[in-house]
């Protein structure tokens, strides 16, 4: 029997560590490409979820959709219903400074909302917008060992993708030191903080608002190989 309203997996179908891509196709690609003996544990509403093993350690991958609203539904149910204790976002982001190049990775040390409603958890959960320090430290060290281009620092989070103000909307974020922007990291850190879980956001840079460069969608899913490998290495160590 399913444990929650939006995930059809049964009790025990998810590992304690779950990777969180937004795109269901990316979740499937990650599972088939990297996991040993992956099995699909969720298909409800097309939000695919898989459980398998990486380096003989149990790990799950659950897609979350686009934006904080969808993300919060799945992450809340994973934490409250399935006892998940470690969450690693494997998403996309836009670079906010020129040195954050396309296809590099951004590890979010801390995230802040673009405005008072970004993340849609204000007033609902205790604010905790920082990564788990041990996960962040290990991911940074592993990226260096693996030769993966990586940036570590503050990121911004917004619920709005198409914005009438254009790139000028990010002036304040850049001034505050933000390296990149995505749509889910603030919600991830705040929700993990509320449940006492550990979380880290690892994102691949797919465009840059300063240089106006962007990747082509035809590059996906191979564009996410470095991010997937790094996240799974961190997950394998976490579940050891």
Secondary structure, 3 states (H helix, E strand, C coil): CCCCCCCCCCCCCCCCEEEECCCHHHHHHHHHHHCEEEEEEECHHHCCEEEEEECCEEEEEECCCCHHHHHHHHHHHHHHHHCCCEEEEEEEEEECCCCCCCCCEEEEEEEEECCCCCCCCCCCCCCCCECCHHHHHHHHHHHHHHCCCEEEEEEEECCCCCCCCHHHHHHHHHHCCCCEEECCHHHHHHHHHHHCCEEEEEEEEEEECCCCCECCHHHCCHHHHHHHHHHHHHHHHHCC
